[in-house]
Amino acid sequence: MADKKITLPVVSLAGEKVGDVKVSASVFGVTDANEQPVHDAVVTQLANARQATAKTKKRHEVSGGGKKPWRQKGTGRARAGSSRSPIWVGGGKVFGPDGNQNYTVSQNKKAHALAMKTVLSQKVAEKKLIVVDSLALEAISTKNVVAALNAIKAEGKVAIVYGEKDVNLVYSAQNLDNVTLLGLGNVSVYDVLNANVVVIAKEDVKFIEGGLK
């Protein structure tokens, strides 16, 4: 059975419609919510981004405390062998992080692909996936990128998916606070969800489609 297609408009960086592109409905036209795989994909990315560098010192690592604070008996106070005891202020921590925590989680490829299809389809349904004929710029110019985003009505948090050849675009847009640059091979479910608008070139749409079929 032939794969159903949906048609997306293609615009220029000047905001003018220059054509259409047909994409797979199984990738960009998913209508089911698929909340669980989307949730799992976000949790996976955020968990794997944790550096796990937090560390506290245990009793044997805290400096000082070598001398017994007072004699064992006769003072009327509780016995104490070291001022670095965990029950003392400034003492070691009992169950604190040791710097070797592992927060890594994983998601199987099919579930992750379904999550990506779902969020891309949501952007298409909301008309927040803007396909442009090309992202190539003749020169490095942040001003021109801002003008282009205004022309194509990309407002709020904008995620621009770029290819290897779009070097001028990367240098032009990297200082814009509302723009996130996503390499073509590094687009994540979280990045798509976190953006109000996703901007992508026509040929790159086909590349992503091919990777999710």
Buried (B, 14 or more C-beta within 10 A) or exposed (E): EEEEBBEBEBBBBEBEEEEEBEBBBBBBBBEEEBEEBBEBBBEBBEEEEEEEEEBBBBBEEBEEBEEEBEEEEEEEEEEBEBBBBEEBEEBBBEEEEBEEEEEEEEBEEEBBBBBBBBBBBBBBEEEBBBBBBBBBBEEBBBEBBBBBBEBBEBEEBBBBBBBEEBEBBBBBBEEBEBBBBBEBEEBBBBBBBEBBBBBBBBBBBBBBBEEBE
